[in-house]
Amino acid sequence: MTEKKGKIVIALGGNALQDTNSSGTAEEQLEVAKRTCEYIVEILDNYEAVIVHGNGPQVGRILIASETAKDITPVMPFDVVGAMSQGYIGYHIQQALHLALKNHGNHIPVATVITQVVVDQNDPAFENPTKPIGSFYSEEEAKEMMDKNGYIMKEDAGRGWRRVVASPIPQRIVEIDTVKHLCGSSVVVAAGGGGIPVIELPDGSLKGVAAVIDKDFAAELLAEQIGADILLILTAVDKVAINYNKPNQIDLDLITAAQAEEYMKQGHFAAGSMLPKIKAAIKFVKSNPGRKAIISSPYKAIEALEGRDGTTIILE
């Protein structure tokens, strides 16, 4: 068996699981997952790996299905919807990785851990929910849902009204000891969609809440807690850029945390896109001087790990 170079947490963005031109069927998602796993399977030869994935489109579809069938079966609570998405996305990653590993001559098992993540019930995000989820509704339908279900609904860019939930900062991964135990003997899929958000009650029990935890922040916390050497964030672009999509765009190869913070202050990174990835990368490299974060596309993952592509963020 090849001696491992260390531990890595791989954060898969939405494009790694769903083609933007697809209709979103389960069959299409599995095929995209297979293609993604073909690009990352070589990483597993050299690193003990935990995979974190997004779940935005999938959660939306499950919620729409549940709301559409509300006259037949009860609407699922949002934390339960998150758990359902973790299960079926994890299943697809397990299938895709099993095939890729088999074809690559590596027979390490793949296991999904349905993961809860504790958030602070006093997190300011709960006072101002901003994360849109689910279907679009008319103003009349939205008001009815607010009255009947207690949802917070907001108008979304002229396209209709949508339910919005909070996006609190992750504090603690409940199943972290299980992840640590499995890491090394298995490829672990954990904290899918940022984890199922729960709050801790005075008696020590956990209660699910309607919220969405940012996947990149959850991946960073998990990487810190398992002692990972590398946080690899795979997204839709090969490299981080400043002046993105402008004539003077500059792709970044290697930057320090201080440089990343300066670019962030200058407003180079979009709030719903690259900004959380940069924030997670900075936090991770600051947690230990020997750690590095890499942002790249799935197709350039190997080259990025070897320093031949992607954007690497180091402490100094």
N, C-alpha and C positions, 0 to 999 in steps of 0.2 A: 504493500500500500504506500502511495506517495505521501511523504511527510508534508503536513499542512503548513502553509505560510502564516496562518493566523485566522482570525474570525472576521467575517464580513456580513453586514446587513445590506440586503439589496431591496431598495424601495421601487416597486414597479408602478409607473404612472398609468393613466387610463388607456393611453395608446398601446401599451404593452398587452392589453387584454381585449381591446375592441377597436376594430377598423372604423375610422370616421365615416366611411361610406357604407357601412353595413346597416342592416335593419335591426341589429341587436338581438338576434336569436341566440339560443344557447349553443347551437351547432357552430355558428359563426365565431362566437367567443372562444370555443374550444380550439378552433383552427388557428386563431390569432395567438392564443396561449402556446400552442405547439410551435409556431414560428419563433415566438419570443424565447422559449426554452431552448431552442436550437442554438441561439446566440449566447446564452448564459451558461450552458451546460459545462463548458471547459473551466469556468470559474470554480465549479464544485470539485474539480480534481485537486485544487490547490488551497481551498479555504473551507473552514467550517462555516456553513451559511444559514442565515435566517432570511426569509423572504417576507416582505410587507407589501401589500397591494392596496390600490385605491378601490372604491366601490360606488362612485357617484352615479354613473348611468344605471348600474344594476339596482341600487337602492331605489332610484326613481321608478324603475319599471315594476319592481315588487310592490311599491306603494300604490302606483296607479292601478295595478291589478286588484289590490286589496280594496281600494276606494271604489273602483268600478263595481265590485261584487258586494258592496255594503248592504244591499237589500237581501242578500242570500247568506252571507257569513260576516261575522264581526270584522271590522277594520283592525289590522294588526298594529300594536303600539310600535313606535319608531325604533326603540331599542331591539325589539324582536325582529323587525325588518332588517336591521343591521346584522343580527346574528344569522338570519337566513342567507344574507348575501355572503357572509364569511364562509358559510358551509358550501354553497354551490360554486363560488369562485375558487375556494381551496380545493374542492374536488376536481375542478378543471385543471388547476396547476399541478395537482398530484398526478393526474392522467398524463398531462403533457410532459412533465419532468420524468415520469417513469419511462415513457417511450424514449425521450432524448437520452437519458442515462443508459438505458439498455442498448441503444444504438451506439453509444459512446464507450461501451464496455465497463460502465461503472454501475454497480448494483446497490448503492446506498439507498435506504428507504426514504420516503417523503411523507411527512405527517403534518396535518393541519391542526392547530390548537385554536379552538374557539376562545377568543381573548377578550376579557373585560379590562377596561382602563378607567381608573378612578379619576374623576375631575372634582374640582372644588365647587360645591353648590353655591358659593358666594362669588364665583368668577364673574367679573363684570360683563362677560359675553352674554350671560343669562338676562341681563337687564336690557340688552339691545341685540336681539336675534337678527342675524343678517344672512344666514345661509339658506338660499332657496332650495326647496326639495319638492318632488312630486309634480302633479299636473297643474295646468293653467285653468283658472276659473273666471267667470264673470264677477263683477263687483257684488251682485246680488247673491250669487252662490257662495262667495267668500264670506260675506256677512253672516249668512246662514250657518256656515261651518264654524265661524268664530263663536256664534251664540250657542250652537249645539255641542261642539266638541272642545271649545276653549282654545282653539288654534290661534296663533298669531299669523295673520295674512297681510301681505303687502303687494302693492302694484309693482310689476316687474317690467320696466322699460317699455311700457306701452303694449306689451304682449298679453296682458291679463294679470290676474291676481294669483299668487302662489303662497303656500305655507312657508314660513321661515322658522328656522331653529337656531339655537346658539352654537358657536364653535369655540368651546372652552379649551384651555391649555391642559394637556395630559399631565397628571401628577404621579401616577403609580400604575404599573402593569400587574394586574392581580395574578396572572398565571406565569409570572416571570421565572419562578423556580422550576416549573415544568419545562419551559423553553430551554433553560440552562441545562437541565437534565438530558433533554433530547439532543441538544446541539452537539455535533461531533459524531453521534451514532446515526443521525438522520438529518436530512435537509428539512428544516422546520418552516412552515408557513404560519405566521402569527400576526396579531394586531391588524388584521385585514380591515381596510377602510378607516384606519386610525384606531380601531378597537371599538367595542361596544361601550358607550359612555355610561358610567355608573357613579353614583354618589354613595359615600359611606355614612350610614345612619348611626346614631349614638350607641345602639346596642351592638355595633360591629357588623351588622348585615349590610348587604349591598342592594341598591335600588336603581334600575335602569331609568335613564332620563332621555328626553327628546333633544338630541344634540348631534353634531357631527364633529369629530375630532380630526384635525388636519393629519393626513396620512404621513406627511414628511416629519411633522413634530413627533408623532408616535414612533416612527422608525428611528429617529434620533434618540429618543428616550430609551427605546429598547436596545439600541446599539451601545449606549452608555452602560446600561445595566448588565449586559452580558459580557462587557469588556471587549467589544469589537475593536479591531484595528482600523477598519475602513467602513465608511458609510457611502454606499454607491447608490446614487439617486438616478434612476433611468426615466427619461422623459421624451418629449417629442423632438428635441433638438440635439445635435451632436455636441454643441458647446454653449456655454453661457456667453452672452454678448452684451456690450453696452451700446447705446444708441440703436437698439434692436429694431430691425425693419426700416432703417433709415439709410440714406446714401453713405453716411459716415459710420456705419456699423463696424464694430471691432470685436472679433471673437477672442475670448480669453482662454489662455492655456493653463498657466499656473499663477495663482494669486494668493496673497496672505489674507488672513481673517481681517486685518486692519484695512487692506485695500478693498475687500468685499464690503466692509461696513461703510467706507467712504463712497463707493458706487451706490450703495443702498441709500445713503443720505442724499445723494444727487438725484434720486428718483429714477434710476435706470431699470428697476425691476417691478413688474406689474404685480399688484396685490393678489390677484386670484390665480397667478401663474408661477413666475419664477421667484417672487419674494419669499414665500414660505420655504422654498428649497434652499435659498441662500441663508435665511435665518437658521434653519436646521443645521446646515453645513458649518456655519460659524460657531454655533453652540457646541457642536460635536468636537471640532478641533480644539476649542478652548478648554474642553473637559480634560484633556490630556495632551501634552506637547507632542507625543509620538503618533498621534492619530491624524488621519487625513480623510477628507470628504471629496468625492468625485461626482460630477454631474455630467451625464452623457445620454446618448440614445441606446436602446437595447442592441442595435446593430453595430455599435462601436464599443461595446462594453469591454471586450478583451483588450482592444487597443488602448482604451482609456486607462485600464488598470496597469498597463505597461508604460503609461506616460506618453503614448504616441497619438492620443486623441482625447477628446473630452476636456473638461475644465477641472483641475485639481485645486482644492483649497487646503492650505496648511496654516499652522499657527504663525510661523515667521520664517 
